[in-house]
């Protein structure tokens, strides 16, 4: 199992890194956003299985409701960029920029999820919810993850996107090894018996070291470095509870993995659960820092 995980990771990581740096991306069009959309749609299919949306027409409808807003946001952004260029009316871009402020709805959702998982995990496991509401939640988290991961790559560059991915990957590895070595007290045994308090601290420590490494590499001013360090730590914290959120859904369904697409890893959602929660949070932080909110 471990060998399968390692081999799959060794195959996927070069492909992902190549996609981040070499797929064309402009204000008008992004092939990277198409790749993200495909990944999210596969995750959407797995979500329909997790929430017992069994009828084919319902699954297809869910995927369409994911896809159409993606197309809409892309076309709207392209239209505003084109009109701003043709008319030399740069204020039009502010209407595209207004999308940024919707990120805080996703941030609020994940903060609320974190609080509820910490405070009432057993009640969440026993919560009975209609399929339509589970579908709405799935649509919201998947669409917001796609939109803000796409905008992070398009507006802030491939290097920022790569830093975000490395942050989550390194935290995941650190949590595994620190938890295996020193983990005794469970983080949330009702939902995920394998996760430990030590593993969480290992992940947060890795975020601190990763952020310090980034600051030294780019020679950030102290204020910017401290902002990114805090953002990195909080992003990893949210990512841990994103993982727990999907573990909760899988536990309610009575399955270990969301799918079988990736040998040794399970499904797509099993690999991107942390990223789904972390992407809007990290984007919100970068957005605020770039606007000088914390300066």
Protein Blocks (a to p, Z undefined) as FASTA:
>chain_A
ZZmmmmmmmmmmmmmmmmmmmmccdfkbcfklmmmmmmmmmmmmmmmmmnopabfklmmm
mmmmmmmmmmmmmmmmmmmmmmmmmnopaklmmmmmmmmmmmmmmmmmmmmmmmmmmmmm
mlmmmpccdfklmmmmmmmmmmmmmmmmmmmmmmnojklmmmmmmmmmmmmmmmmmmmmm
mmmbdfblmlmmmbcfklmmmmmmmmmmmmmmmmmmnopafklmmmmmmmmmmmmmmmmm
mmmmmmmmmmmnopabfbjkbghklpmklmmmmmmmmmmmmmmmmmmmmnommZZ
